[in-house]
Amino acid sequence: MRLILLGPPGAGKGTQAQRLVEKHGIPQLSTGDMLRAAVQAGTEVGKRAKAVMDAGELVSDAIVNAIVAERIDQPDCAKGFILDGYPRTLVQADAVEAMLAKRGIALDSVIELVVDDRALVGRIVKRAEDARAAGQPVRKDDNPEVFEERLREYYKKTAPLTGYYYAKGRLKTVDGMASIDTVTAEIGKVLAAAAK
Ligand code: AMP
């Protein structure tokens, strides 16, 4: 199964992706996680990405496309994968099409988690509080100021992907404001319908 989860920061993509990993035994490919790992490891990519990420802006298409192209060739992606936070621009969306076509594989579903913007800042603040309470590091970009910029980037560059996939007849939407379990169940229904 090859799936794209779309939605603004804080929509619950990561949470749902983790549940799908457990259920389907395929990896979650979060470009955010991969970039944070690169920053942590101090690689060239990490050095170039750090300031951009801290400011809540998008890392260049060339960097993220290269990271994903390399990742999907790993053996654990053979059965499928969940793209979480990628693609985020139209250039990236075209890159996904090209990457998959080159490998003779296809996307099964694109699912957008539809959320109310006003709830998102609250979710991000809670995510930071939960991480702090669990003794985990708090993401530097999970604060209200940087979050505003992440949301602006989303509307400028990522929201057009909804139209892109809709026009291809691939877009499915799920109410991301419902409870986590309900969202999981709705995603399950979409995937079951796509598998028929
Ligand atoms: P996320 O964990 O998905 O919220 O991503 C955190 C940050 O990583 C974003 O604010 C961007 O700076 C960067 N990032 C993650 N995925 C992408 C992507 N597909 N394209 C560009 N930048 C990305």
Residues whose N, C-alpha, C, O or C-beta is under 5 A from the ligand:
A	BS01	AMP	P9 T31 G32 D33 L35 V52 M53 G56 E57 L58 V59 V64 D84 G85 Y86 P87 R88
